[in-house]
Amino acid sequence: MNGAFASSTLRAAFSYCVQQVRNYDYHHYLCLLELPPAMRKAAFALRAFNVETSRAMDVASDPRIGLMRLVWWQEAVDKIYANKSIEHPTAQALSSVVAENKISKSWLKRSVEARINDARREATDIPESIEELEKYAEDTVSTILYMTLQAGGIRSTAADHAASHIGKASGLLLLLKSLPYHASRNLHFSYIPVKVASKHGLLVKQGGQQEILIDSREGLCDAVFEMASVANAHLQKARKLAESVPTEALPVLLPAVPAQVLLDSLTRVQFDVFDPRLTRGVLGRPPSWFQFKLKWSSWRGKY
């Protein structure tokens, strides 16, 4: 009876993970459907963990509550590896995945700790360089791909390197897409680095503090273009590794496709992140068009 109840609870936990990814990370939900069935449970649990930690600050009415949620997840990772039970469906699914696969604890910890450090950053504490944002993208996005490869039993330096570049590209582009949202929360475009903002006339000093303002739409578009160009370079580097990547790793690297779609959408609106077309469909493209592109890439074994 207990075994049947545990099995039912675990099925419900994985179902919850799938629904969370579908609701809040739809373009990656579609990517995960292209994975071999044996890899999907782990992939959805890992991606749901990313949804939980990435949304912690957004769903909180008070930043302190959001930070508490992230600290809770930090402690949950320790409990998972100590084989302690946790009453949360994503944590339960993740615990099962960790037990069945040799998932590196350091990557899970790195992911949530990067979120915590970001949450503790003041709105006026602006990153100095794009390299800082690349590291943040590596820690929060690339790590999910590393762990998915690991859960699939894929050991490949080329695949890991490609995952690193794809994660950095995806992370940077999603930060760019979210700039209007951060502006609406009076965060003063805290994800445009000081060096980039200064170069394009967006950096001002008010009350002895640095702030990034958007009075110059042209300057903002130029700054977005510069950052998007770095993301594009990462995608190109990832694709140059394709011939060395094992066939079984190719579906895991499909998130390069939505990254490219977002990059193309930004290009189409001349890097104006406030253009309403970016909020339509899937990353600015019609859903059917996006799904066809993803399916076509998957069928061809491309990313």
Backbone as CSV, one residue per row, in Angstrom:
resi,resn,N_x,N_y,N_z,CA_x,CA_y,CA_z,C_x,C_y,C_z
1,MET,0.822,-1.200,0.000,0.000,0.000,0.000,0.860,1.255,0.000
2,ASN,1.848,1.269,0.885,2.751,2.416,0.949,3.502,2.585,-0.369
3,GLY,3.901,1.439,-0.958,4.615,1.494,-2.228,3.747,2.062,-3.332
4,ALA,2.475,1.652,-3.344,1.541,2.158,-4.358,1.308,3.650,-4.163
5,PHE,1.198,4.062,-2.896,0.986,5.484,-2.604,2.198,6.303,-3.031
6,ALA,3.397,5.783,-2.759,4.627,6.480,-3.138,4.734,6.605,-4.647
7,SER,4.364,5.517,-5.346,4.416,5.544,-6.805,3.431,6.568,-7.363
8,SER,2.234,6.625,-6.777,1.217,7.586,-7.213,1.678,9.016,-6.952
9,THR,2.293,9.229,-5.818,2.795,10.566,-5.456,3.875,11.009,-6.435
10,LEU,4.738,10.064,-6.801,5.829,10.395,-7.715,5.300,10.699,-9.113
11,ARG,4.306,9.934,-9.556,3.695,10.218,-10.860,3.080,11.609,-10.878
12,ALA,2.423,11.958,-9.785,1.815,13.285,-9.675,2.887,14.372,-9.675
13,ALA,4.030,14.075,-9.048,5.129,15.042,-8.986,5.697,15.309,-10.370
14,PHE,5.895,14.251,-11.140,6.425,14.434,-12.493,5.401,15.133,-13.395
15,SER,4.133,14.814,-13.210,3.078,15.484,-13.975,3.067,16.977,-13.665
16,TYR,3.282,17.297,-12.410,3.356,18.707,-11.986,4.526,19.415,-12.668
17,CYS,5.656,18.739,-12.743,6.839,19.316,-13.383,6.568,19.626,-14.858
18,VAL,5.954,18.676,-15.541,5.636,18.877,-16.959,4.730,20.094,-17.125
19,GLN,3.720,20.213,-16.248,2.778,21.321,-16.349,3.453,22.658,-16.051
20,GLN,4.353,22.673,-15.089,5.080,23.904,-14.759,5.917,24.378,-15.940
21,VAL,6.613,23.455,-16.570,7.447,23.819,-17.714,6.562,24.278,-18.872
22,ARG,5.453,23.591,-19.067,4.552,23.991,-20.158,3.982,25.389,-19.916
23,ASN,3.636,25.680,-18.681,3.006,26.968,-18.367,3.980,28.142,-18.394
24,TYR,5.212,27.910,-17.948,6.114,29.032,-17.716,7.393,29.019,-18.565
25,ASP,7.598,27.960,-19.317,8.812,27.876,-20.147,8.458,27.102,-21.408
26,TYR,7.457,27.605,-22.135,6.828,26.834,-23.198,7.787,26.447,-24.315
27,HIS,8.695,27.356,-24.692,9.600,27.015,-25.794,10.530,25.872,-25.421
28,HIS,10.911,25.789,-24.141,11.728,24.652,-23.722,10.867,23.402,-23.512
29,TYR,9.612,23.584,-23.158,8.685,22.453,-23.074,8.634,21.726,-24.422
30,LEU,8.518,22.493,-25.494,8.483,21.893,-26.829,9.808,21.206,-27.166
31,CYS,10.910,21.794,-26.707,12.222,21.159,-26.927,12.296,19.802,-26.227
32,LEU,11.795,19.737,-25.000,11.901,18.505,-24.229,11.053,17.380,-24.823
33,LEU,9.991,17.733,-25.523,9.170,16.708,-26.167,9.923,15.986,-27.274
34,GLU,11.003,16.590,-27.765,11.813,15.974,-28.819,12.865,15.020,-28.256
35,LEU,12.991,14.958,-26.938,13.953,14.045,-26.320,13.440,12.608,-26.380
36,PRO,14.339,11.637,-26.364,13.901,10.239,-26.252,13.088,10.067,-24.966
37,PRO,12.030,9.254,-24.986,11.175,9.084,-23.795,11.948,8.780,-22.515
38,ALA,13.023,8.012,-22.621,13.786,7.626,-21.423,14.459,8.824,-20.753
39,MET,14.642,9.925,-21.479,15.327,11.099,-20.928,14.376,12.179,-20.440
40,ARG,13.098,12.048,-20.783,12.172,13.156,-20.537,11.900,13.421,-19.061
41,LYS,11.751,12.350,-18.264,11.426,12.560,-16.848,12.495,13.406,-16.173
42,ALA,13.744,13.040,-16.379,14.837,13.791,-15.763,14.881,15.217,-16.301
43,ALA,14.705,15.347,-17.612,14.781,16.669,-18.234,13.683,17.592,-17.723
44,PHE,12.470,17.067,-17.572,11.364,17.897,-17.082,11.562,18.273,-15.612
45,ALA,12.088,17.343,-14.810,12.341,17.657,-13.401,13.390,18.757,-13.273
46,LEU,14.450,18.650,-14.062,15.517,19.663,-14.015,15.022,21.014,-14.516
47,ARG,14.247,20.997,-15.594,13.737,22.251,-16.140,12.696,22.866,-15.198
48,ALA,11.906,22.033,-14.507,10.937,22.541,-13.531,11.659,23.186,-12.347
49,PHE,12.768,22.584,-11.940,13.596,23.186,-10.887,14.052,24.589,-11.320
50,ASN,14.430,24.713,-12.582,14.847,26.009,-13.104,13.675,26.998,-13.105
51,VAL,12.478,26.518,-13.429,11.287,27.375,-13.400,11.037,27.881,-11.984
52,GLU,11.116,26.972,-11.023,10.869,27.353,-9.624,11.846,28.430,-9.155
53,THR,13.124,28.255,-9.453,14.121,29.203,-8.962,14.132,30.498,-9.768
54,SER,13.856,30.413,-11.065,13.877,31.629,-11.886,12.676,32.523,-11.593
55,ARG,11.560,31.934,-11.138,10.347,32.712,-10.877,10.204,33.122,-9.421
56,ALA,11.096,32.666,-8.559,10.947,32.904,-7.119,10.786,34.386,-6.782
57,MET,11.596,35.232,-7.405,11.535,36.668,-7.113,10.336,37.329,-7.784
58,ASP,9.921,36.809,-8.924,8.840,37.439,-9.684,7.476,37.239,-9.035
59,VAL,7.272,36.077,-8.416,5.956,35.781,-7.848,5.819,36.273,-6.407
60,ALA,6.892,36.765,-5.831,6.858,37.223,-4.439,6.389,38.677,-4.351
61,SER,5.520,38.953,-3.415,5.048,40.319,-3.209,6.111,41.178,-2.543
62,ASP,7.032,40.528,-1.863,8.125,41.209,-1.162,9.429,40.516,-1.569
63,PRO,10.455,41.286,-1.983,11.736,40.664,-2.378,12.311,39.741,-1.314
64,ARG,12.054,40.056,-0.046,12.581,39.217,1.033,11.939,37.829,1.010
65,ILE,10.661,37.787,0.623,9.980,36.493,0.526,10.554,35.684,-0.633
66,GLY,10.821,36.371,-1.754,11.428,35.700,-2.897,12.786,35.123,-2.553
67,LEU,13.569,35.890,-1.811,14.891,35.423,-1.399,14.774,34.228,-0.463
68,MET,13.770,34.257,0.419,13.542,33.121,1.320,13.218,31.856,0.531
69,ARG,12.459,32.011,-0.553,12.136,30.853,-1.399,13.386,30.268,-2.026
70,LEU,14.267,31.144,-2.475,15.508,30.670,-3.090,16.395,29.965,-2.063
71,VAL,16.464,30.508,-0.872,17.246,29.869,0.193,16.630,28.517,0.537
72,TRP,15.283,28.456,0.495,14.605,27.178,0.743,15.049,26.146,-0.288
73,TRP,15.135,26.552,-1.558,15.579,25.627,-2.604,17.044,25.237,-2.432
74,GLN,17.842,26.162,-1.958,19.248,25.854,-1.680,19.336,24.753,-0.621
75,GLU,18.523,24.885,0.415,18.497,23.876,1.475,17.859,22.569,0.982
76,ALA,16.895,22.701,0.070,16.236,21.507,-0.474,17.217,20.631,-1.239
77,VAL,18.143,21.253,-1.951,19.155,20.481,-2.682,19.987,19.648,-1.710
78,ASP,20.370,20.261,-0.596,21.130,19.510,0.417,20.310,18.334,0.953
79,LYS,19.017,18.574,1.175,18.153,17.511,1.707,17.994,16.381,0.690
80,ILE,17.900,16.742,-0.577,17.758,15.723,-1.631,18.955,14.781,-1.628
81,TYR,20.149,15.338,-1.505,21.355,14.511,-1.535,21.605,13.807,-0.199
82,ALA,20.861,14.221,0.838,20.933,13.534,2.134,19.792,12.528,2.275
83,ASN,19.047,12.313,1.161,17.927,11.351,1.124,16.826,11.686,2.127
84,LYS,16.605,12.994,2.340,15.525,13.437,3.218,14.299,13.792,2.370
85,SER,13.133,13.475,2.884,11.903,13.740,2.131,11.548,15.228,2.179
86,ILE,10.953,15.706,1.093,10.557,17.106,0.985,9.143,17.151,0.414
87,GLU,8.280,17.924,1.052,6.887,18.008,0.616,6.728,19.085,-0.455
88,HIS,7.291,18.825,-1.617,7.119,19.719,-2.759,7.255,18.861,-4.017
89,PRO,6.290,18.931,-4.937,6.321,18.024,-6.096,7.577,18.130,-6.954
90,THR,8.064,19.339,-7.198,9.280,19.463,-8.009,10.466,18.859,-7.283
91,ALA,10.557,19.112,-5.982,11.651,18.546,-5.190,11.557,17.021,-5.143
92,GLN,10.340,16.491,-5.071,10.162,15.038,-5.051,10.607,14.413,-6.369
93,ALA,10.224,15.059,-7.478,10.638,14.549,-8.790,12.151,14.643,-8.944
94,LEU,12.703,15.746,-8.506,14.146,15.953,-8.601,14.893,14.941,-7.746
95,SER,14.358,14.641,-6.577,14.976,13.649,-5.692,15.015,12.285,-6.364
96,SER,13.935,11.938,-7.062,13.893,10.659,-7.779,14.924,10.626,-8.896
97,VAL,15.046,11.740,-9.612,16.013,11.838,-10.713,17.444,11.720,-10.188
98,VAL,17.724,12.385,-9.085,19.062,12.342,-8.491,19.392,10.929,-8.037
99,ALA,18.387,10.233,-7.500,18.604,8.866,-7.020,18.878,7.896,-8.176
100,GLU,18.233,8.126,-9.307,18.366,7.220,-10.454,19.555,7.554,-11.353
101,ASN,19.983,8.792,-11.310,21.072,9.238,-12.185,22.162,9.908,-11.357
102,LYS,23.367,9.865,-11.865,24.471,10.496,-11.144,24.544,11.977,-11.522
103,ILE,23.630,12.763,-10.933,23.581,14.199,-11.182,24.515,14.901,-10.210
104,SER,25.372,15.753,-10.713,26.335,16.458,-9.862,25.626,17.484,-8.983
105,LYS,25.792,17.332,-7.698,25.196,18.276,-6.749,25.727,19.683,-6.974
106,SER,26.980,19.787,-7.363,27.605,21.106,-7.521,26.885,21.953,-8.567
107,TRP,26.343,21.310,-9.617,25.651,22.072,-10.654,24.304,22.590,-10.159
108,LEU,23.577,21.753,-9.406,22.318,22.216,-8.824,22.571,23.363,-7.853
109,LYS,23.598,23.204,-7.037,23.925,24.252,-6.062,24.357,25.535,-6.768
110,ARG,25.156,25.391,-7.814,25.633,26.568,-8.538,24.465,27.346,-9.135
111,SER,23.477,26.607,-9.640,22.327,27.238,-10.265,21.528,28.082,-9.273
112,VAL,21.187,27.487,-8.134,20.366,28.227,-7.173,21.170,29.326,-6.485
113,GLU,22.460,29.088,-6.268,23.290,30.127,-5.635,23.457,31.346,-6.533
114,ALA,23.505,31.119,-7.851,23.571,32.252,-8.780,22.291,33.078,-8.696
115,ARG,21.144,32.402,-8.547,19.865,33.107,-8.392,19.848,33.906,-7.089
116,ILE,20.380,33.305,-6.029,20.406,33.989,-4.727,21.278,35.234,-4.796
117,ASN,22.456,35.101,-5.377,23.355,36.253,-5.500,22.724,37.362,-6.332
118,ASP,21.997,36.980,-7.373,21.324,37.967,-8.206,20.203,38.649,-7.432
119,ALA,19.474,37.874,-6.621,18.364,38.421,-5.843,18.855,39.406,-4.788
120,ARG,20.046,39.176,-4.298,20.601,40.058,-3.264,21.208,41.333,-3.841
121,ARG,21.305,41.352,-5.166,21.895,42.518,-5.825,20.902,43.667,-5.818
122,GLU,21.380,44.825,-5.461,20.533,46.017,-5.480,20.267,46.426,-6.922
123,ALA,19.150,47.160,-7.135,18.800,47.606,-8.485,19.875,48.507,-9.076
124,THR,20.600,49.213,-8.209,21.652,50.109,-8.687,23.003,49.428,-8.770
125,ASP,23.058,48.151,-8.386,24.306,47.388,-8.457,24.381,46.740,-9.837
126,ILE,24.871,47.510,-10.801,24.839,47.097,-12.197,26.079,46.273,-12.534
127,PRO,25.914,45.157,-13.268,27.093,44.382,-13.691,28.059,45.256,-14.488
128,GLU,29.333,45.021,-14.326,30.338,45.838,-15.002,30.472,45.480,-16.479
129,SER,30.357,44.212,-16.789,30.665,43.777,-18.151,29.731,42.663,-18.603
130,ILE,29.730,42.420,-19.903,28.952,41.310,-20.450,29.452,39.987,-19.889
131,GLU,30.751,39.908,-19.594,31.315,38.660,-19.049,30.609,38.245,-17.762
132,GLU,30.207,39.216,-16.945,29.490,38.892,-15.711,28.142,38.242,-16.026
133,LEU,27.462,38.760,-17.039,26.177,38.182,-17.431,26.368,36.817,-18.093
134,GLU,27.469,36.646,-18.805,27.765,35.341,-19.398,27.946,34.295,-18.301
135,LYS,28.609,34.676,-17.230,28.802,33.737,-16.120,27.463,33.399,-15.467
136,TYR,26.613,34.407,-15.321,25.285,34.175,-14.741,24.489,33.214,-15.627
137,ALA,24.550,33.430,-16.939,23.854,32.544,-17.882,24.430,31.128,-17.827
138,GLU,25.740,31.030,-17.716,26.398,29.721,-17.598,25.898,28.980,-16.349
139,ASP,25.851,29.711,-15.232,25.483,29.086,-13.963,24.007,28.701,-13.887
140,THR,23.143,29.446,-14.575,21.706,29.196,-14.446,21.099,28.432,-15.624
141,VAL,21.679,28.551,-16.814,21.092,27.918,-17.996,21.953,26.757,-18.496
142,SER,23.241,26.998,-18.656,24.119,25.926,-19.142,24.095,24.723,-18.202
143,THR,24.006,24.982,-16.904,24.012,23.880,-15.934,22.836,22.928,-16.139
144,ILE,21.679,23.470,-16.562,20.525,22.605,-16.808,20.834,21.646,-17.962
145,LEU,21.512,22.142,-18.977,21.890,21.289,-20.117,22.952,20.266,-19.700
146,TYR,23.921,20.692,-18.880,24.938,19.748,-18.401,24.269,18.576,-17.682
147,MET,23.324,18.911,-16.785,22.686,17.869,-15.982,21.782,16.977,-16.822
148,THR,21.166,17.534,-17.852,20.337,16.723,-18.744,21.203,15.730,-19.518
149,LEU,22.353,16.197,-19.985,23.302,15.296,-20.642,23.745,14.198,-19.676
150,GLN,24.019,14.595,-18.454,24.475,13.645,-17.443,23.398,12.609,-17.137
151,ALA,22.140,13.071,-17.030,21.034,12.151,-16.749,20.840,11.152,-17.883
152,GLY,21.192,11.568,-19.098,21.085,10.677,-20.238,22.288,9.783,-20.417
153,GLY,23.212,9.844,-19.477,24.412,9.019,-19.552,25.363,9.418,-20.657
154,ILE,25.283,10.672,-21.085,26.109,11.162,-22.205,27.364,11.824,-21.652
155,ARG,28.495,11.264,-21.989,29.770,11.819,-21.542,30.529,12.299,-22.772
156,SER,30.556,13.569,-22.980,31.192,14.115,-24.177,31.661,15.535,-23.904
157,THR,32.951,15.758,-24.048,33.500,17.102,-23.864,32.930,18.064,-24.892
158,ALA,32.772,17.600,-26.122,32.218,18.453,-27.185,30.789,18.854,-26.865
159,ALA,29.998,17.891,-26.380,28.606,18.197,-26.020,28.551,19.193,-24.867
160,ASP,29.435,19.013,-23.880,29.481,19.946,-22.750,29.866,21.352,-23.208
161,HIS,30.838,21.435,-24.108,31.255,22.741,-24.609,30.127,23.405,-25.397
162,ALA,29.435,22.620,-26.216,28.309,23.158,-26.977,27.210,23.623,-26.026
163,ALA,26.951,22.829,-24.983,25.933,23.197,-23.995,26.298,24.497,-23.287
164,SER,27.568,24.672,-23.020,28.032,25.904,-22.382,27.700,27.114,-23.246
165,HIS,28.029,27.020,-24.524,27.778,28.148,-25.432,26.275,28.386,-25.632
166,ILE,25.503,27.316,-25.759,24.060,27.460,-25.961,23.408,28.074,-24.722
167,GLY,23.838,27.635,-23.554,23.300,28.203,-22.321,23.614,29.681,-22.182
168,LYS,24.832,30.055,-22.525,25.202,31.475,-22.448,24.388,32.301,-23.432
169,ALA,24.236,31.799,-24.652,23.459,32.518,-25.663,22.008,32.658,-25.217
170,SER,21.414,31.556,-24.790,20.022,31.565,-24.361,19.811,32.492,-23.173
171,GLY,20.717,32.409,-22.203,20.597,33.247,-21.012,20.682,34.730,-21.335
172,LEU,21.644,35.100,-22.160,21.800,36.510,-22.540,20.573,37.019,-23.286
173,LEU,20.068,36.227,-24.228,18.932,36.661,-25.039,17.664,36.779,-24.201
174,LEU,17.461,35.876,-23.265,16.278,35.958,-22.411,16.368,37.152,-21.460
175,LEU,17.577,37.501,-21.025,17.746,38.714,-20.220,17.377,39.947,-21.035
176,LEU,17.765,39.947,-22.308,17.414,41.077,-23.178,15.900,41.163,-23.355
177,LYS,15.269,40.037,-23.602,13.813,40.030,-23.797,13.078,40.518,-22.549
178,SER,13.668,40.285,-21.381,13.008,40.656,-20.126,13.282,42.100,-19.697
179,LEU,14.061,42.846,-20.469,14.391,44.219,-20.070,13.152,45.085,-19.839
180,PRO,12.127,45.042,-20.702,10.935,45.855,-20.421,10.264,45.481,-19.098
181,TYR,10.258,44.185,-18.787,9.673,43.742,-17.519,10.450,44.323,-16.342
182,HIS,11.764,44.263,-16.416,12.573,44.812,-15.323,12.411,46.322,-15.226
183,ALA,12.254,46.976,-16.355,12.025,48.424,-16.338,10.700,48.743,-15.658
184,SER,9.686,47.896,-15.893,8.373,48.131,-15.280,8.415,47.974,-13.767
185,ARG,9.422,47.273,-13.288,9.588,47.089,-11.838,10.627,48.064,-11.263
186,ASN,10.930,49.086,-12.056,11.871,50.137,-11.619,13.246,49.592,-11.268
187,LEU,13.697,48.622,-12.050,15.036,48.072,-11.824,16.083,48.742,-12.722
188,HIS,15.666,49.773,-13.427,16.595,50.616,-14.183,17.512,49.839,-15.120
189,PHE,16.952,48.870,-15.788,17.727,48.110,-16.758,19.028,47.564,-16.162
190,SER,18.877,46.910,-15.020,20.057,46.434,-14.303,20.796,45.310,-15.012
191,TYR,20.267,44.816,-16.136,20.963,43.761,-16.867,21.685,44.273,-18.107
192,ILE,21.828,45.581,-18.229,22.719,46.136,-19.236,23.992,46.548,-18.509
193,PRO,25.131,45.923,-18.813,26.367,46.190,-18.073,26.833,47.638,-18.198
194,VAL,27.580,48.068,-17.201,28.090,49.446,-17.155,28.867,49.793,-18.420
195,LYS,29.751,48.897,-18.839,30.596,49.202,-20.001,29.766,49.385,-21.266
196,VAL,28.741,48.572,-21.423,27.883,48.679,-22.604,27.018,49.935,-22.515
197,ALA,26.439,50.183,-21.347,25.575,51.354,-21.169,26.348,52.649,-21.371
198,SER,27.561,52.697,-20.830,28.383,53.896,-20.968,28.727,54.149,-22.430
199,LYS,29.040,53.097,-23.148,29.418,53.197,-24.555,28.292,53.774,-25.410
200,HIS,27.047,53.495,-25.014,25.905,53.899,-25.838,25.079,55.026,-25.205
201,GLY,25.676,55.730,-24.255,25.040,56.918,-23.693,23.845,56.655,-22.801
202,LEU,23.805,55.490,-22.151,22.670,55.150,-21.293,22.980,55.275,-19.812
203,LEU,24.230,55.515,-19.474,24.650,55.528,-18.076,24.644,56.956,-17.541
204,VAL,23.974,57.159,-16.430,23.950,58.471,-15.783,24.239,58.292,-14.294
205,LYS,24.634,59.370,-13.649,24.868,59.354,-12.204,23.830,60.244,-11.535
206,GLN,23.131,59.657,-10.567,22.124,60.396,-9.824,22.317,60.126,-8.344
207,GLY,22.558,61.202,-7.604,22.767,61.050,-6.162,23.956,60.208,-5.816
208,GLY,25.000,60.294,-6.645,26.212,59.537,-6.388,26.132,58.079,-6.803
209,GLN,25.010,57.663,-7.403,24.850,56.291,-7.852,24.682,56.237,-9.367
210,GLN,25.118,55.129,-9.943,24.980,54.932,-11.379,23.619,54.330,-11.701
211,GLU,22.993,54.845,-12.741,21.733,54.297,-13.203,21.748,54.228,-14.718
212,ILE,20.988,53.269,-15.236,20.850,53.143,-16.681,19.456,53.616,-17.060
213,LEU,19.400,54.638,-17.885,18.137,55.203,-18.319,17.928,54.927,-19.808
214,ILE,16.684,55.066,-20.247,16.357,54.691,-21.626,15.797,55.875,-22.414
215,ASP,16.275,57.084,-22.092,15.805,58.261,-22.825,16.148,58.149,-24.307
216,SER,17.281,57.516,-24.592,17.697,57.348,-25.979,17.329,55.951,-26.462
217,ARG,16.244,55.846,-27.253,15.839,54.544,-27.762,16.902,53.986,-28.716
218,GLU,17.541,54.912,-29.465,18.603,54.484,-30.373,19.764,53.882,-29.596
219,GLY,20.137,54.542,-28.490,21.224,54.034,-27.662,20.887,52.681,-27.068
220,LEU,19.624,52.492,-26.660,19.201,51.220,-26.095,19.270,50.119,-27.148
221,CYS,18.784,50.409,-28.345,18.824,49.410,-29.425,20.264,49.035,-29.759
222,ASP,21.165,50.016,-29.725,22.587,49.734,-29.995,23.179,48.842,-28.901
223,ALA,22.783,49.109,-27.649,23.273,48.296,-26.531,22.758,46.862,-26.646
224,VAL,21.484,46.717,-26.991,20.889,45.389,-27.159,21.574,44.655,-28.311
225,PHE,21.846,45.375,-29.394,22.540,44.759,-30.531,23.911,44.235,-30.116
226,GLU,24.646,45.014,-29.325,25.983,44.587,-28.896,25.904,43.306,-28.068
227,MET,24.938,43.252,-27.150,24.799,42.063,-26.308,24.287,40.867,-27.106
228,ALA,23.361,41.134,-28.028,22.841,40.056,-28.873,23.935,39.488,-29.775
229,SER,24.873,40.322,-30.172,25.989,39.869,-31.012,26.863,38.878,-30.258
230,VAL,27.022,39.093,-28.954,27.785,38.152,-28.130,27.047,36.810,-28.081
231,ALA,25.716,36.872,-27.916,24.919,35.643,-27.909,25.036,34.913,-29.245
232,ASN,24.985,35.661,-30.325,25.114,35.068,-31.655,26.459,34.360,-31.819
233,ALA,27.510,34.960,-31.293,28.843,34.352,-31.371,28.861,33.010,-30.627
234,HIS,28.158,32.945,-29.500,28.093,31.680,-28.753,27.347,30.608,-29.546
235,LEU,26.268,30.992,-30.208,25.531,30.021,-31.029,26.398,29.494,-32.167
236,GLN,27.148,30.374,-32.779,28.034,29.959,-33.873,29.110,28.996,-33.369
237,LYS,29.663,29.294,-32.202,30.683,28.407,-31.624,30.088,27.036,-31.300
238,ALA,28.854,27.037,-30.793,28.203,25.762,-30.466,28.009,24.920,-31.720
239,ARG,27.625,25.566,-32.805,27.356,24.822,-34.050,28.636,24.326,-34.705
240,LYS,29.728,25.013,-34.486,30.995,24.545,-35.028,31.433,23.231,-34.382
241,LEU,30.882,22.959,-33.199,31.219,21.727,-32.484,30.319,20.557,-32.896
242,ALA,29.318,20.818,-33.725,28.271,19.834,-34.026,28.818,18.497,-34.521
243,GLU,29.825,18.531,-35.372,30.350,17.283,-35.932,31.022,16.412,-34.883
244,SER,31.443,17.023,-33.780,32.097,16.269,-32.711,31.127,15.827,-31.625
245,VAL,29.902,16.301,-31.695,28.901,15.988,-30.669,28.253,14.640,-30.974
246,PRO,28.164,13.725,-29.999,27.523,12.427,-30.229,26.070,12.594,-30.654
247,THR,25.590,11.707,-31.486,24.223,11.780,-31.994,23.197,11.839,-30.868
248,GLU,23.441,11.054,-29.809,22.464,11.007,-28.719,22.377,12.319,-27.934
249,ALA,23.378,13.192,-28.093,23.375,14.473,-27.380,22.635,15.567,-28.144
250,LEU,22.429,15.362,-29.431,21.843,16.414,-30.271,20.473,16.891,-29.787
251,PRO,19.554,15.991,-29.376,18.252,16.481,-28.902,18.355,17.350,-27.646
252,VAL,19.354,17.071,-26.813,19.532,17.858,-25.587,19.925,19.297,-25.914
253,LEU,20.575,19.474,-27.057,21.080,20.796,-27.439,20.082,21.588,-28.286
254,LEU,18.868,21.062,-28.448,17.844,21.764,-29.229,17.488,23.161,-28.699
255,PRO,17.713,23.493,-27.404,17.452,24.867,-26.970,18.204,25.930,-27.767
256,ALA,19.159,25.504,-28.579,19.800,26.472,-29.487,18.790,27.014,-30.492
257,VAL,17.772,26.222,-30.799,16.772,26.648,-31.785,15.947,27.818,-31.282
258,PRO,15.316,27.734,-30.079,14.591,28.911,-29.596,15.502,30.120,-29.363
259,ALA,16.760,29.873,-29.004,17.700,30.989,-28.856,17.885,31.696,-30.189
260,GLN,18.024,30.919,-31.258,18.171,31.500,-32.588,16.891,32.219,-33.019
261,VAL,15.746,31.643,-32.691,14.462,32.274,-33.033,14.348,33.629,-32.339
262,LEU,14.709,33.692,-31.065,14.655,34.959,-30.340,15.631,35.968,-30.927
263,LEU,16.811,35.498,-31.293,17.796,36.382,-31.916,17.257,36.928,-33.240
264,ASP,16.640,36.063,-34.025,16.062,36.493,-35.298,14.910,37.473,-35.080
265,SER,14.116,37.236,-34.025,13.012,38.141,-33.714,13.529,39.517,-33.309
266,LEU,14.598,39.540,-32.526,15.213,40.818,-32.153,15.733,41.550,-33.380
267,THR,16.326,40.797,-34.295,16.824,41.396,-35.535,15.675,42.001,-36.338
268,ARG,14.565,41.276,-36.369,13.414,41.716,-37.156,12.839,43.044,-36.639
269,VAL,12.930,43.269,-35.319,12.404,44.518,-34.743,13.521,45.529,-34.517
270,GLN,14.661,45.296,-35.173,15.825,46.189,-35.094,16.295,46.392,-33.648
271,PHE,16.216,45.305,-32.876,16.739,45.240,-31.505,16.036,46.194,-30.547
272,ASP,14.791,46.521,-30.872,13.959,47.330,-29.979,13.184,46.385,-29.068
273,VAL,13.651,46.227,-27.833,13.038,45.258,-26.923,11.628,45.665,-26.499
274,PHE,11.236,46.900,-26.792,9.889,47.346,-26.461,8.899,47.101,-27.598
275,ASP,9.357,46.584,-28.701,8.463,46.312,-29.816,7.475,45.205,-29.405
276,PRO,6.163,45.463,-29.497,5.167,44.482,-29.028,5.202,43.159,-29.775
277,ARG,5.816,43.119,-30.947,5.880,41.862,-31.692,6.674,40.797,-30.952
278,LEU,7.582,41.225,-30.077,8.393,40.261,-29.324,7.579,39.470,-28.311
279,THR,6.432,40.005,-27.922,5.612,39.346,-26.903,4.565,38.419,-27.507
280,ARG,4.492,38.373,-28.831,3.476,37.560,-29.480,3.988,36.148,-29.769
281,GLY,3.061,35.189,-29.765,3.421,33.824,-30.135,4.500,33.237,-29.238
282,VAL,5.428,32.541,-29.851,6.556,31.934,-29.135,7.814,32.704,-29.519
283,LEU,8.296,33.515,-28.580,9.497,34.325,-28.813,9.345,35.208,-30.060
284,GLY,8.145,35.746,-30.231,7.910,36.664,-31.335,7.541,36.011,-32.651
285,ARG,7.353,34.705,-32.655,6.996,34.003,-33.892,5.683,33.226,-33.687
286,PRO,4.907,32.995,-34.741,3.677,32.207,-34.611,3.978,30.811,-34.051
287,PRO,3.156,30.307,-33.130,3.416,28.986,-32.522,3.602,27.859,-33.533
288,SER,2.757,27.824,-34.570,2.873,26.743,-35.558,4.193,26.827,-36.312
289,TRP,4.621,28.062,-36.620,5.901,28.263,-37.301,7.041,27.803,-36.411
290,PHE,6.989,28.152,-35.119,8.042,27.761,-34.185,8.117,26.243,-34.055
291,GLN,6.967,25.610,-33.903,6.948,24.154,-33.750,7.487,23.453,-34.996
292,PHE,7.144,23.986,-36.165,7.665,23.391,-37.399,9.189,23.507,-37.460
293,LYS,9.700,24.685,-37.088,11.159,24.891,-37.121,11.867,23.946,-36.158
294,LEU,11.271,23.781,-34.978,11.856,22.887,-33.980,11.822,21.440,-34.459
295,LYS,10.700,21.030,-35.002,10.562,19.662,-35.508,11.531,19.413,-36.663
296,TRP,11.648,20.377,-37.547,12.531,20.256,-38.697,13.985,20.104,-38.242
297,SER,14.393,20.910,-37.265,15.756,20.825,-36.736,15.991,19.482,-36.067
298,SER,15.005,19.030,-35.299,15.119,17.743,-34.606,15.228,16.594,-35.604
299,TRP,14.391,16.610,-36.638,14.387,15.543,-37.643,15.717,15.492,-38.391
300,ARG,16.312,16.665,-38.622,17.590,16.727,-39.342,18.780,16.483,-38.431
301,GLY,18.550,16.362,-37.115,19.656,16.176,-36.199,20.520,17.411,-36.051
302,LYS,19.874,18.572,-36.155,20.595,19.843,-36.066,20.195,20.584,-34.783
303,TYR,21.044,21.522,-34.405,20.678,22.443,-33.322,21.149,23.848,-33.669
